[in-house]
Amino acid sequence: MNLVRPLLGLLALLAFAQPAAPEALGAARVPEAELGSEFWSVAARFDSGHHLVLELCITNVGFGDGNAAVIGHLIEPDGTVHAFDGASRDGEWSLSQDRLHVRVKGVELDQRRPVHHLRVDKRRVKLDLDFEPGGSDLRLAAFGGPDRGFDLLALEAPARAILQMPGEEEEVLVGRVARTHRWSEGLESGFLLRRIELFTLRGDVEAYLVDVLDPDGGSRSWLTVQRDGEVLRSQPVEVQPVWGIVEGPSGFPVPEGLTVTGEQVRGHVDLRPSLVRYDPLADLPAVVRWAISPFLRWRATWSESPFELELTGDPGGPLTLRGRGLANVTYFNSIGEAPAVAAPPPALPCGADCP
């Protein structure tokens, strides 16, 4: 009896039945829906006092599908903000076949090698940043669904950068970097009004706190804590904004702090003062802003934020985390009214860096 054909058929069936190899959480998903988008966010703090915050985006929002954009800010130790951005239509930016290397308007994020790389080659800022992948990547199911997802690519990881500013000598920076990756097959403003994040960037035990406010007023919060790539805690918590003296423009208030409570967890985060505050849509063509303004009013604020988190009981406790992290308050639409107060200098416009 010829067993070759049945054996080949069996092998094909077994191959089909095997689970697919897990996809890297940082790989581009390239949303297909008319208003779909995805973002890689990078937040870095350096021992020199420099900070870098950056978002790289692939989006179908605007005219045509498959557009890409980058929005970045480098903050010097004295508080000077250098903004850079850029946008490209479909076919004007590149994505590697494995979807782990994205290049948009002088900015590229490469997650293919054992040491990942972010390169910024703009008129105001030239930066080569190498960083380790970090601990275990995590998908936060509580903030996902069939049409969207939210991943922690690294709570934090060691980083080394070479910075070149116009007219200055190269400077070597050493610090830590945190990254997230999120996507949705629709505008985020459709299911999210505000998101507040804290990256502790301590260098030993790593923590990430996120609190989201839905358009209907509901809220959800989550705390993740890792040590040496091992998850100590990943649990829901309660986050209460402390308003006091409210910062921010009318409709986009930034609380002065947060109180955190939960099962065997308590803590406080200070959100003052701001490092940079900006409107990510400000430099879009006027006709594009007009088209999407009824659905999306986007504002972002980053702060260097003192925090204290206390963990009791098992697993991972007792443990007290203290330090200065990086916090982000992002609105996707306005909320109520807030009194105007003094704010730090706004981010500079992109100028010659604009596409």
Secondary structure, 3 states (H helix, E strand, C coil): CCCHHHHHHHHHHHHHHCCCCCCCCCCCCCCCCCCCEEEEEEEEEECCCCEEEEEEEEECCCCCCCEEEEEEEEECCCCCEEEEEEEECCCCCEECCCCCEEEECCEEEECCCCCEEEEEECCCCEEEEEECCCCCCEECHHHCECCEEEEEEEEEEEEEEEEECCCCCCEEEEEEEEEEEEEECCCHHHCCCEEEEEECCCCCEEEEEEEEECCCCCEEEEEEEEECCEEEEEEECEEEEECCCCECCCCCCECCEEEEEECCEEEEEECCCEEEEECCCCCCCHHHHHHHCCCCCCEEEEEEEEEEEEECCCCCCCEEEEEEEEEEEEECCCCCCCCCCCCCCCCCCCHHHCC
